[in-house]
Amino acid sequence: MKEIEVVIDTEEIAEFFYNELVKRGYVPAVEELGELADITFDYLIDKCIIDEQDEE
């Protein structure tokens, strides 16, 4: 299988969750969005969908 490089930004995840939750009638707090983004990032690592690498 071919390997591709994907950059995942937790701020982008938080913004995505915010927009999707607002569409569904929820108004999450900023702190909640950060937690959701971190949980999502950890999930992707746990499922070996991504590998965590330090920014250069």
N, CA, C and O atoms as CSV, one atom per row, in Angstrom:
chain,resi,resn,atom,element,x,y,z
A,1,MET,N,N,0.836,-1.165,0.000
A,1,MET,CA,C,0.000,0.000,0.000
A,1,MET,C,C,0.890,1.240,0.000
A,1,MET,O,O,1.904,1.290,0.697
A,2,LYS,N,N,0.505,2.227,-0.780
A,2,LYS,CA,C,1.272,3.461,-0.885
A,2,LYS,C,C,1.048,4.332,0.346
A,2,LYS,O,O,-0.077,4.459,0.830
A,3,GLU,N,N,2.104,4.917,0.836
A,3,GLU,CA,C,2.033,5.799,1.999
A,3,GLU,C,C,1.934,7.239,1.514
A,3,GLU,O,O,2.639,7.637,0.588
A,4,ILE,N,N,1.051,8.023,2.147
A,4,ILE,CA,C,0.930,9.436,1.817
A,4,ILE,C,C,1.131,10.252,3.095
A,4,ILE,O,O,0.916,9.756,4.200
A,5,GLU,N,N,1.535,11.472,2.931
A,5,GLU,CA,C,1.728,12.352,4.078
A,5,GLU,C,C,0.473,13.191,4.287
A,5,GLU,O,O,-0.012,13.854,3.369
A,6,VAL,N,N,-0.040,13.149,5.508
A,6,VAL,CA,C,-1.233,13.909,5.861
A,6,VAL,C,C,-0.899,14.747,7.092
A,6,VAL,O,O,-0.325,14.243,8.057
A,7,VAL,N,N,-1.258,16.009,7.053
A,7,VAL,CA,C,-1.041,16.892,8.198
A,7,VAL,C,C,-2.385,17.113,8.870
A,7,VAL,O,O,-3.346,17.554,8.239
A,8,ILE,N,N,-2.440,16.802,10.153
A,8,ILE,CA,C,-3.672,16.953,10.924
A,8,ILE,C,C,-3.435,18.053,11.957
A,8,ILE,O,O,-2.504,17.980,12.760
A,9,ASP,N,N,-4.279,19.057,11.923
A,9,ASP,CA,C,-4.156,20.220,12.816
A,9,ASP,C,C,-5.318,20.188,13.807
A,9,ASP,O,O,-6.479,20.217,13.397
A,10,THR,N,N,-5.019,20.129,15.100
A,10,THR,CA,C,-6.097,20.063,16.087
A,10,THR,C,C,-6.957,21.327,16.082
A,10,THR,O,O,-8.141,21.259,16.413
A,11,GLU,N,N,-6.396,22.463,15.718
A,11,GLU,CA,C,-7.207,23.682,15.611
A,11,GLU,C,C,-8.220,23.553,14.476
A,11,GLU,O,O,-9.349,24.031,14.586
A,12,GLU,N,N,-7.814,22.910,13.395
A,12,GLU,CA,C,-8.711,22.678,12.269
A,12,GLU,C,C,-9.811,21.688,12.668
A,12,GLU,O,O,-10.967,21.845,12.277
A,13,ILE,N,N,-9.441,20.669,13.450
A,13,ILE,CA,C,-10.433,19.711,13.945
A,13,ILE,C,C,-11.442,20.438,14.840
A,13,ILE,O,O,-12.648,20.225,14.718
A,14,ALA,N,N,-10.949,21.293,15.736
A,14,ALA,CA,C,-11.832,22.032,16.645
A,14,ALA,C,C,-12.804,22.912,15.855
A,14,ALA,O,O,-13.987,22.983,16.187
A,15,GLU,N,N,-12.314,23.573,14.827
A,15,GLU,CA,C,-13.177,24.422,13.999
A,15,GLU,C,C,-14.234,23.583,13.285
A,15,GLU,O,O,-15.394,23.984,13.191
A,16,PHE,N,N,-13.827,22.417,12.784
A,16,PHE,CA,C,-14.766,21.520,12.114
A,16,PHE,C,C,-15.871,21.092,13.075
A,16,PHE,O,O,-17.052,21.147,12.733
A,17,PHE,N,N,-15.482,20.659,14.294
A,17,PHE,CA,C,-16.468,20.253,15.288
A,17,PHE,C,C,-17.400,21.416,15.627
A,17,PHE,O,O,-18.612,21.226,15.731
A,18,TYR,N,N,-16.852,22.606,15.799
A,18,TYR,CA,C,-17.677,23.771,16.117
A,18,TYR,C,C,-18.747,23.984,15.049
A,18,TYR,O,O,-19.931,24.112,15.360
A,19,ASN,N,N,-18.321,24.021,13.796
A,19,ASN,CA,C,-19.263,24.247,12.691
A,19,ASN,C,C,-20.325,23.156,12.623
A,19,ASN,O,O,-21.503,23.452,12.422
A,20,GLU,N,N,-19.924,21.906,12.787
A,20,GLU,CA,C,-20.872,20.798,12.717
A,20,GLU,C,C,-21.834,20.797,13.900
A,20,GLU,O,O,-23.022,20.519,13.730
A,21,LEU,N,N,-21.337,21.103,15.095
A,21,LEU,CA,C,-22.212,21.143,16.259
A,21,LEU,C,C,-23.210,22.300,16.179
A,21,LEU,O,O,-24.371,22.148,16.558
A,22,VAL,N,N,-22.758,23.453,15.687
A,22,VAL,CA,C,-23.662,24.600,15.524
A,22,VAL,C,C,-24.763,24.257,14.525
A,22,VAL,O,O,-25.923,24.609,14.741
A,23,LYS,N,N,-24.416,23.575,13.433
A,23,LYS,CA,C,-25.428,23.149,12.453
A,23,LYS,C,C,-26.495,22.282,13.100
A,23,LYS,O,O,-27.649,22.282,12.672
A,24,ARG,N,N,-26.104,21.539,14.140
A,24,ARG,CA,C,-27.021,20.614,14.821
A,24,ARG,C,C,-27.693,21.235,16.046
A,24,ARG,O,O,-28.403,20.552,16.784
A,25,GLY,N,N,-27.466,22.537,16.258
A,25,GLY,CA,C,-28.136,23.242,17.330
A,25,GLY,C,C,-27.396,23.284,18.653
A,25,GLY,O,O,-27.976,23.670,19.668
A,26,TYR,N,N,-26.128,22.895,18.665
A,26,TYR,CA,C,-25.327,22.938,19.889
A,26,TYR,C,C,-24.362,24.124,19.834
A,26,TYR,O,O,-23.904,24.513,18.760
A,27,VAL,N,N,-24.066,24.681,20.982
A,27,VAL,CA,C,-23.088,25.759,21.059
A,27,VAL,C,C,-22.042,25.360,22.101
A,27,VAL,O,O,-22.193,25.662,23.284
A,28,PRO,N,N,-20.984,24.683,21.657
A,28,PRO,CA,C,-19.958,24.211,22.590
A,28,PRO,C,C,-19.038,25.338,23.042
A,28,PRO,O,O,-18.848,26.329,22.337
A,29,ALA,N,N,-18.473,25.165,24.231
A,29,ALA,CA,C,-17.484,26.111,24.744
A,29,ALA,C,C,-16.143,25.847,24.063
A,29,ALA,O,O,-15.890,24.742,23.582
A,30,VAL,N,N,-15.299,26.853,24.027
A,30,VAL,CA,C,-13.979,26.740,23.391
A,30,VAL,C,C,-13.174,25.604,24.020
A,30,VAL,O,O,-12.504,24.849,23.315
A,31,GLU,N,N,-13.242,25.486,25.346
A,31,GLU,CA,C,-12.499,24.427,26.038
A,31,GLU,C,C,-12.971,23.049,25.605
A,31,GLU,O,O,-12.164,22.132,25.447
A,32,GLU,N,N,-14.281,22.901,25.412
A,32,GLU,CA,C,-14.841,21.619,24.976
A,32,GLU,C,C,-14.346,21.265,23.576
A,32,GLU,O,O,-14.057,20.103,23.289
A,33,LEU,N,N,-14.251,22.253,22.722
A,33,LEU,CA,C,-13.782,22.002,21.357
A,33,LEU,C,C,-12.337,21.520,21.350
A,33,LEU,O,O,-11.980,20.608,20.604
A,34,GLY,N,N,-11.514,22.136,22.183
A,34,GLY,CA,C,-10.122,21.709,22.276
A,34,GLY,C,C,-10.014,20.273,22.752
A,34,GLY,O,O,-9.199,19.502,22.246
A,35,GLU,N,N,-10.842,19.916,23.730
A,35,GLU,CA,C,-10.840,18.544,24.235
A,35,GLU,C,C,-11.296,17.565,23.161
A,35,GLU,O,O,-10.696,16.504,22.994
A,36,LEU,N,N,-12.356,17.914,22.431
A,36,LEU,CA,C,-12.831,17.055,21.342
A,36,LEU,C,C,-11.764,16.869,20.272
A,36,LEU,O,O,-11.581,15.766,19.759
A,37,ALA,N,N,-11.072,17.930,19.942
A,37,ALA,CA,C,-10.008,17.848,18.939
A,37,ALA,C,C,-8.876,16.944,19.419
A,37,ALA,O,O,-8.363,16.127,18.654
A,38,ASP,N,N,-8.491,17.089,20.672
A,38,ASP,CA,C,-7.427,16.240,21.224
A,38,ASP,C,C,-7.845,14.776,21.264
A,38,ASP,O,O,-7.051,13.893,20.941
A,39,ILE,N,N,-9.089,14.515,21.660
A,39,ILE,CA,C,-9.599,13.141,21.700
A,39,ILE,C,C,-9.612,12.545,20.303
A,39,ILE,O,O,-9.234,11.388,20.118
A,40,THR,N,N,-10.044,13.324,19.316
A,40,THR,CA,C,-10.071,12.849,17.937
A,40,THR,C,C,-8.670,12.528,17.446
A,40,THR,O,O,-8.458,11.508,16.791
A,41,PHE,N,N,-7.718,13.388,17.759
A,41,PHE,CA,C,-6.322,13.173,17.358
A,41,PHE,C,C,-5.784,11.897,18.005
A,41,PHE,O,O,-5.140,11.084,17.342
A,42,ASP,N,N,-6.053,11.724,19.307
A,42,ASP,CA,C,-5.615,10.515,20.007
A,42,ASP,C,C,-6.253,9.263,19.408
A,42,ASP,O,O,-5.604,8.222,19.304
A,43,TYR,N,N,-7.511,9.363,19.018
A,43,TYR,CA,C,-8.212,8.240,18.388
A,43,TYR,C,C,-7.533,7.839,17.075
A,43,TYR,O,O,-7.324,6.655,16.811
A,44,LEU,N,N,-7.198,8.825,16.270
A,44,LEU,CA,C,-6.536,8.541,14.989
A,44,LEU,C,C,-5.180,7.880,15.198
A,44,LEU,O,O,-4.789,7.006,14.424
A,45,ILE,N,N,-4.468,8.286,16.226
A,45,ILE,CA,C,-3.182,7.652,16.557
A,45,ILE,C,C,-3.417,6.228,17.044
A,45,ILE,O,O,-2.726,5.301,16.621
A,46,ASP,N,N,-4.394,6.052,17.938
A,46,ASP,CA,C,-4.694,4.737,18.510
A,46,ASP,C,C,-5.081,3.730,17.430
A,46,ASP,O,O,-4.731,2.554,17.526
A,47,LYS,N,N,-5.791,4.177,16.419
A,47,LYS,CA,C,-6.232,3.302,15.330
A,47,LYS,C,C,-5.186,3.177,14.222
A,47,LYS,O,O,-5.447,2.572,13.182
A,48,CYS,N,N,-4.012,3.747,14.447
A,48,CYS,CA,C,-2.902,3.702,13.485
A,48,CYS,C,C,-3.269,4.327,12.147
A,48,CYS,O,O,-2.751,3.929,11.103
A,49,ILE,N,N,-4.152,5.293,12.184
A,49,ILE,CA,C,-4.506,6.024,10.977
A,49,ILE,C,C,-3.456,7.083,10.702
A,49,ILE,O,O,-3.163,7.401,9.549
A,50,ILE,N,N,-2.895,7.623,11.768
A,50,ILE,CA,C,-1.810,8.594,11.658
A,50,ILE,C,C,-0.708,8.236,12.638
A,50,ILE,O,O,-0.938,7.504,13.601
A,51,ASP,N,N,0.495,8.756,12.390
A,51,ASP,CA,C,1.619,8.662,13.305
A,51,ASP,C,C,1.921,10.062,13.787
A,51,ASP,O,O,1.954,11.007,12.998
A,52,GLU,N,N,2.140,10.196,15.076
A,52,GLU,CA,C,2.456,11.522,15.620
A,52,GLU,C,C,3.920,11.830,15.364
A,52,GLU,O,O,4.800,11.034,15.693
A,53,GLN,N,N,4.175,12.991,14.775
A,53,GLN,CA,C,5.534,13.444,14.525
A,53,GLN,C,C,5.642,14.888,14.977
A,53,GLN,O,O,4.694,15.662,14.845
A,54,ASP,N,N,6.809,15.249,15.515
A,54,ASP,CA,C,7.042,16.623,15.915
A,54,ASP,C,C,7.196,17.499,14.684
A,54,ASP,O,O,7.726,17.062,13.662
A,55,GLU,N,N,6.724,18.751,14.787
A,55,GLU,CA,C,6.890,19.699,13.696
A,55,GLU,C,C,8.362,20.081,13.613
A,55,GLU,O,O,9.046,20.209,14.629
A,56,GLU,N,N,8.824,20.256,12.408
A,56,GLU,CA,C,10.233,20.602,12.199
A,56,GLU,C,C,10.445,22.087,12.197
A,56,GLU,O,O,11.574,22.550,12.033
